[in-house]
Every structure is written in structure tokens, then in C-alpha cells.
């Protein structure tokens, strides 16, 4: 994380982390079909610890539910601290929806249920 991403407390803006969470959710959803995906909802975000300038941040996404036209994705965010230790800093859950060129939801798969 870079200095331009900090708030007045000197930690990384939650919105910066959230933007990367959204991108990770999209990448995970895209694994279920190479078409348009939009974020329908951010169902939950828990900021557990701050991220400092210079820390390396990893985003791990996995599908936890497949619907007819949507995918629920869990994203966990870990930061490598400057002392080399790792900390879980954020957890989030998003719903991504497959859409056509007009923004209407489309079925991308016949499967429904939990993963």
C-alpha cells in the first residue's frame, strides 16, 4: 500500500481495501463464465485491523454459493506486516450477478446451492 492511499490517521482508507475486494470478487465470479459481472451487493464487510503504508496485502476469494444468475463470493484480506508477520485485516461477502449487454441478469449455469 502506498502513501496516497492513506487517511488522516495514516492507515489505508477502507474504501481502497473495499475497491480491491470488489475486484477480487469480480475475478472469482468470472471463473464461472466469461461474460459481464456486476456487483449486486456487498453483503458484509468486517474491517478487523488497519493496514499501514508499505505493507503487502493479499486478497483471497472463493465462491460460497452459486445461483442461477448470481455468485456469492467470500473475500479474505491478509496483510504482511513490516516485521514479516501476517494479519487478517478484512473479511467480506459479495453477490455478483451475470448480466447481458443491457444490464439484465442472465442465467450462467444450471447449478444452484452452496459450494
LUMDRENDREN-261067 format. One line per 2 residues: number of its first residue (from 0); for each residue x, y, z of C-alpha. Coordinates in steps of 0.1 Angstrom, whole numbers, plus 5000, padded with zeros to 4 digits. Layout:
BEGIN
NUM) X/Y/Z; ...
This chain:
BEGIN
0) 5000/5000/5000; 5012/5035/4991
2) 5010/5069/5010; 4984/5082/4985
4) 4960/5055/4999; 4961/5068/5035
6) 4935/5086/5056; 4942/5113/5082
8) 4951/5085/5107; 4980/5073/5085
10) 4963/5040/5077; 4950/5028/5044
12) 4914/5040/5036; 4888/5013/5040
14) 4875/5024/5006; 4908/5015/4990
16) 4906/4980/5005; 4869/4977/4995
18) 4877/4986/4959; 4903/4958/4958
20) 4878/4934/4975; 4853/4942/4947
22) 4879/4935/4920; 4887/4901/4937
24) 4850/4893/4938; 4848/4900/4901
26) 4878/4878/4893; 4863/4849/4913
28) 4828/4854/4896; 4844/4854/4861
30) 4857/4819/4867; 4820/4809/4864
32) 4816/4825/4830; 4834/4848/4806
34) 4807/4874/4804; 4797/4906/4822
36) 4795/4905/4860; 4783/4933/4883
38) 4784/4937/4920; 4748/4935/4932
40) 4755/4938/4968; 4783/4939/4994
42) 4765/4918/5019; 4791/4922/5047
44) 4825/4938/5053; 4844/4934/5086
46) 4875/4956/5089; 4894/4937/5116
48) 4927/4956/5117; 4943/4986/5099
50) 4967/4983/5071; 4998/5005/5072
52) 5018/5021/5044; 5043/4998/5030
54) 5025/4966/5039; 5018/4939/5013
56) 4981/4930/5011; 4968/4897/4997
58) 4931/4891/4986; 4918/4856/4986
60) 4884/4850/4970; 4863/4819/4969
62) 4828/4811/4957; 4805/4801/4986
64) 4772/4799/4967; 4761/4795/4931
66) 4727/4807/4920; 4710/4808/4886
68) 4724/4842/4877; 4745/4851/4908
70) 4776/4840/4927; 4782/4848/4963
72) 4819/4853/4969; 4838/4855/5002
74) 4870/4876/5002; 4895/4875/5030
76) 4923/4901/5031; 4956/4895/5048
78) 4984/4919/5053; 5021/4911/5056
80) 5033/4934/5084; 5066/4953/5082
82) 5080/4928/5107; 5072/4899/5084
84) 5042/4886/5103; 5008/4882/5087
86) 4974/4895/5100; 4938/4890/5088
88) 4927/4926/5082; 4893/4923/5064
90) 4867/4898/5055; 4838/4905/5031
92) 4810/4888/5013; 4797/4900/4979
94) 4770/4890/4955; 4780/4892/4918
96) 4754/4889/4891; 4759/4878/4855
98) 4743/4904/4831; 4738/4908/4794
100) 4747/4939/4773; 4715/4956/4786
102) 4723/4950/4822; 4696/4924/4826
104) 4705/4893/4847; 4712/4861/4828
106) 4714/4825/4838; 4750/4814/4836
108) 4747/4779/4849; 4720/4755/4859
110) 4735/4748/4893; 4721/4763/4925
112) 4731/4760/4961; 4760/4761/4984
114) 4796/4751/4974
